[in-house]
């Protein structure tokens, strides 16, 4: 088929999947025991879509020249392995539960790559950035382990910022599952840190299941350091509407919705119920004491 499109079949070896990316065969082992997130050990078809999107925009010469590539939350490592086959210096990351299987897939295909455990939002200095290209496949479907977890989109945005330099290009691909959530992520990236380029309409205008691809580049003047943590604003000696302070606070603020806000609402509701119950019990005891 055409370069970069998926051509996959199960081989005679039980757990192996063969995928063709950029006209090179890749043998991948999928894992079913990568709990607590089993999706990390599976092949996602969007990976081949990102490969095609990259081929259309950049061709393969940057890979042949030995550029630095980060396959972020690589899973089975399809795109990173394909880039390494063409000569790129590849770093592939995922959560610790997945990295052993990821490293085995690099070895299975006899290519060099650095495999490191990494969780979004943590300090990314040890990954060796900034990178020339970052591949990010199907990273917006995950909303945390449960409603009490913070929304992972904000740590993901921070990670994008930490691994980027002035010339870094991030190739993001995802399948529309929650269009509002996905649109919020792209909008937040665009407003705070990145120029976002895409041939696709807004996710909210697309049917569910549509594959969307976008390229992100850090806006001029943005540093590699993670955004500062929110802090209480000092008492202003001058005008309260200082533009630089407001911009910094906006960049550090969390995304407008998600698991973190849900958790805070749930905990607040529980606290209110607890205080209400205590007040009712005290009132009942007081009235009973007066009756007797």
Rosetta blueprint (number, residue, H / E / L):
1 X L
2 X L
3 X L
4 X L
5 X L
6 X L
7 X L
8 X L
9 X E
10 X E
11 X L
12 X L
13 X L
14 X L
15 X L
16 X E
17 X E
18 X E
19 X E
20 X E
21 X E
22 X L
23 X L
24 X E
25 X E
26 X E
27 X E
28 X E
29 X E
30 X L
31 X L
32 X L
33 X L
34 X L
35 X L
36 X L
37 X L
38 X H
39 X H
40 X H
41 X H
42 X L
43 X L
44 X L
45 X L
46 X H
47 X H
48 X H
49 X H
50 X H
51 X H
52 X H
53 X H
54 X H
55 X H
56 X H
57 X H
58 X H
59 X L
60 X L
61 X H
62 X H
63 X H
64 X H
65 X L
66 X L
67 X L
68 X E
69 X E
70 X E
71 X E
72 X E
73 X L
74 X L
75 X L
76 X L
77 X L
78 X H
79 X H
80 X H
81 X H
82 X H
83 X H
84 X H
85 X H
86 X L
87 X L
88 X L
89 X E
90 X E
91 X E
92 X E
93 X E
94 X E
95 X L
96 X H
97 X H
98 X H
99 X H
100 X H
101 X H
102 X H
103 X H
104 X H
105 X H
106 X H
107 X H
108 X H
109 X L
110 X L
111 X L
112 X L
113 X L
114 X E
115 X E
116 X E
117 X E
118 X L
119 X L
120 X L
121 X L
122 X L
123 X L
124 X L
125 X H
126 X H
127 X H
128 X L
129 X L
130 X L
131 X L
132 X L
133 X E
134 X E
135 X E
136 X E
137 X E
138 X L
139 X L
140 X L
141 X L
142 X L
143 X L
144 X L
145 X L
146 X L
147 X L
148 X L
149 X L
150 X L
151 X L
152 X H
153 X H
154 X H
155 X H
156 X H
157 X H
158 X H
159 X H
160 X H
161 X H
162 X H
163 X L
164 X L
165 X L
166 X L
167 X L
168 X L
169 X E
170 X E
171 X E
172 X E
173 X E
174 X E
175 X E
176 X L
177 X L
178 X L
179 X H
180 X H
181 X H
182 X H
183 X H
184 X H
185 X H
186 X H
187 X H
188 X H
189 X H
190 X H
191 X H
192 X H
193 X L
194 X E
195 X E
196 X E
197 X E
198 X E
199 X L
200 X L
201 X L
202 X L
203 X H
204 X H
205 X H
206 X L
207 X L
208 X L
209 X L
210 X L
211 X E
212 X E
213 X E
214 X E
215 X E
216 X E
217 X E
218 X E
219 X L
220 X L
221 X L
222 X L
223 X L
224 X L
225 X L
226 X L
227 X L
228 X L
229 X L
230 X L
231 X L
232 X L
233 X L
234 X L
235 X L
236 X L
237 X L
238 X L
239 X L
240 X L
241 X L
242 X L
243 X H
244 X H
245 X H
246 X H
247 X H
248 X H
249 X H
250 X H
251 X H
252 X H
253 X L
254 X L
255 X L
256 X L
257 X L
258 X L
259 X H
260 X H
261 X H
262 X H
263 X H
264 X H
265 X H
266 X H
267 X H
268 X H
269 X H
270 X H
271 X H
272 X H
273 X H
274 X H
275 X H
276 X H
277 X H
278 X H
279 X H
280 X H
281 X H
282 X H
283 X H
284 X H
285 X H
286 X H
287 X H
288 X H
289 X H
290 X H
291 X H
292 X L
